[in-house]
Amino acid sequence: MRLAFASPAASTLIDGARCWRRTRDLGEPVQPTLAAAFPNSVGGFLAPVLDGLLTLFEAAFRRRFEAGDPCDDELTRDEEQLLALFDHDGVAAPAGVRPALAGALRAALRSTRLMLRLLLPGAPHARALPGQ
């Protein structure tokens, strides 16, 4: 799935989140499925990073991460929030985040940014959607 007008990093992040959610819901092994979902060796590097980030997202917000269907062009509220967190390093933790996990979530976001920048050259930021 490629979101219309999305940067490669934003599209990869959302593709990974949707695959992660679907795989968890099916009770399948998450990291091998994520690794196989991306081309070449990209998946092998991204799988543990995305798994950790999304697991922390759920723990930090005390709720299930709601992902869209792989064919959806529209983002869910959680996908929007994930991209917003990804885009704004160093800002205060958003409302609703468990204080004890805010630092871990911030570190997971930084790790994800770093891996996407290393694996997707020329993709400095997650979001490149019109009007955002």
C-alpha positions, 0 to 999 in steps of 0.5 A, a space after each residue: 500500500 502506498 498512501 497517495 502523496 506520502 513520503 517513502 518513510 510515511 508510507 513504510 511506517 503505515 504499511 508496517 503498522 497495518 501489517 503489525 496489527 493484522 499479524 497480531 490479530 491473527 496470532 501469527 509471529 510478528 517479526 518474521 511476518 513484518 520482515 517478509 512484508 518488505 523488500 530485500 533486507 529492509 524488513 529484517 532491520 525494520 521488523 524489530 524496530 516497528 514491533 517495539 515501537 507499536 508495542 510501546 505505543 499500545 502500552 504507553 497509551 493503554 489501548 490497542 493501536 487501531 490500524 486501517 485496512 491495507 487498501 485504505 487511503 485514509 489514516 486512522 486516528 492512531 496512524 495520524 498520531 503515530 506520524 505526528 509523534 514521529 515528526 516531532 522529536 523532543 516535544 512533550 509527551 502527548 496527553 494520555 501517555 503513561 509518564 513511566 513509558 514516555 521516555 521509552 516511547 521517545 527512544 523507540 520513535 528515535 530508533 525508528 526515525 534512524 532506521 528509516 533514514 538509513 534504509 530509505 535514503 532521501 527520506 528525512 521525515 515520515 510525513 509529506 502529506 498535503 496540508 499537514 
